[in-house]
Amino acid sequence: MNQFFEAAGIALQAIWANKLRSLLTVLGNIVAVTSIIAVVSLVQGLNASVQDMIQSEFAADAFTVGRAGLTLTEEEQLKAQSNPRLTLDDAKAIRDGGPNIGMVMAESRTGATVAYRGVSLEGVTVRGVSKEYNSIPSTQIELGRTITPGEFDAGRFVAILGWDTADSLFGAVNPIDKVITIAGVHFRVAGVAPKRGVILGESQDEFAIVPLGAVQRVFGSRMSLRFTVRPTQPELVQAAMDDTRVALRIERRLRPKQPDNFGIVSSETFLNLYRSATSMIFGVLIGVVSLSLVVGGIVIMNIMLMVVSERTREIGLRKSLGARRRDVLWQILTESITLSTFGGVIGTALGFLLAWGVSKVSPLPAIVEVWSVALGISMTAVVGLFFGLYPAMRAAALDPIEALRRE
């Protein structure tokens, strides 16, 4: 161990004595590791944001039933538009569909103008939900109260506002029991949801939640519904999805060979699609960036060959004084590894700075993973070991007498 630290100290002295040459030598490693760390940090941040966005839309133990499923082509979208809209009769059929179905919440969404005393917000998402909304684990109230089951059943004009919506309308004023207008109709504010934050530059707190009956009275009862379905147990999600499919096919009198005229999706559906779409892109980016490490390794090998040539007499003197082949081999390898790792450390720091800078000027977040730090530094160490092996073997093979004769 002492021999390693001694060789590493000699290598650091050589790096410090030839600052410009050392910097140019490890420039390839610096660029490669900077790119790898920045890409990994941004991709990890993007993955976390997408996952949060999907899970905010879909509960982990729930799935949604809609007029259309996951459509990836224009043809699929056109075909889905011809599907019949979902109704409360469909919701009842799902509830009665089997013992695995625990809860079915009906929902209708639209955009509307929400206003209070001269302050008007355009395009606020208005969610009309059934009373099962209160039994969803993600339902939380920061201020005020929830909508009562009686208010849901009667379709009362009461609302729960998102944090940003309440803040924009009321500021520091307590919004509870204040009367707002949604599409020109008066609603009383019952509560305010807690702040969820921003995902990919889009606020998650600009919404109003009202009873489904109230939305149908304001916007019409022919609006298509969507259902959020939870199984009786979290591990029964797939079984509940199968029961839901069978129940809707029976309710809609579909023949065995006819395709579904509805869609069932879960958070896992979108996550799998996202992972399959980004895994290849991520792999290609890392592969292209890693080419810089190979270039950097070749530069390091050339420099180490030059170092061996410059220090031929020194190596010959050491061997004549008793240094063994492995001592010389270890010294040159240590210098190569230290030089390469030095570039990795600089690249890691620059990669974090680059990722942090991108996250500040764009909606892309950055997450620093410990494994990415270990990956960046260990890769440069391996590059130094691999590309320093040949110069080290050449140095170890020098004949001490011939080496001392060199000018």
ABEGO torsion letter per residue (X at the ends): XAAAAAAAAAAAAAAAABAAAAAAAAAAAAAAAAAAAAAAAAAAAAAAAAAAAAAAABBAABBBBBABBBBABAAAAAAAAABBBBBAAAAAAAAAAEAABABBBBBBBBBBBBBBGGBBBBGBBBBBBBAAAAABAABBBABEBBBBAAAAAAGBBBBBBBAAAAAAAAEABBABGBBBBBGGBBBBBABBBBBAEBBGGBBAABBBBBBAAAAAAAAEAABBBBBBBBBABAAAAAAAAAAAAAAAAAAAGBBAABBBABBBBBAAAAAAAAAAAAAAAAAAAAAAAAAAAAAAAAAAAAAAAAAAAAAAAAAAAAAAAGBBAAAAAAAAAAAAAAAAAAAAAAAAAAAAAAAAAAAAABABBBBBBAAAAAAAAAAAAAAAAAAAAAAAAAAAABBAAAAAABX
